[in-house]
Amino acid sequence: MSKLNNINYNIDLSDGVITFKNINTTLGFVRYNQEAEVEYIFVNPIFRRKGLAKKLLNIIEKKTNLKPIPQDPISPLGEKLFKI
């Protein structure tokens, strides 16, 4: 179990999908391919602005040894995330 900003959650890793969950809900998840292209990223609105999306992208980078890149289309919130 990981703790980020006083949020306890489990990390589920599978091929191409990373999910953060707690006992009650999914906090966030990301779907990506072998080229580190992010196909979909989501963070539950209740848990946004706590660094979860950045943490998901960091895990992708560690797993693929590539910097994650977005696929089109991407939402305005996603555009902000990838400007980091």
N, C-alpha and C positions, 0 to 999 in steps of 0.2 A: 504494500500500500504506500502510495506517495502522498506528500503533503505540500501544497502550494497555497500560500496566503490563507492558511488555516482551513483548507479544503482537503478532506480525505477522499481518495479515490483509488481505484484499481486500474491498471493499464493492461488492456488485452491487445496482444500483438498477433496478427495473422498475416498471411501473404497479401500485401497491398492494402491492408486496413489496420488502423490503430484507433482504439476506442478507450476513452476515459469514462469510467462508471463509478457510481457509489451504490449503496444499498437501495436507493430510491429511484435513480434515474441515470440516463446517459448525460454526462457533462459535455462531451464533445467527441468528434471523430473526424478522421481524414481518410480518404481513399486516394491512392497514388499508384503509379506504375514503376517499372524497373528503371526508367529514365528520370525518376524523381519528379515527374509531372503530376501536379496535384489535380486530380479529377474532381474532387469535392472536399470541402472542409466545412465543418459546422461546429459551433459552440452554443450550447443552450443559453438563451438570453439571460437567464438568472446568473450564469457563471462567466459572462463576458467581461473583458477588461481586467482579467486577473492573470494573464500570461499563458492561458491554456493553449491557444492557437500557436503561439511561438514555440511552446514546448512540443506540440505535435510536429511542427516543421523541423525542429531540432532532431527529433527521433528519426524522421525520414532521412535527414542528412547523414546521420550516423549509420543507418541501415543500408543506404545506397552509395555512400561516399560521394554524393552529388548534392549541389545546392538545389533545394526544391524550387520549381517554377510553376506558375499557374497555367492552366489550359483555359482557353476561351469557351464560353463566356464566363466572366467573373463579376461578382457583385461589387458595388462601390465599397463595401466594407472589406471585401477581399483585396481590392486594389490597394487599400491603405496598408493591409497586412504585408503585402509583398514589396512595398516601398522601403521596407526596413533595410 
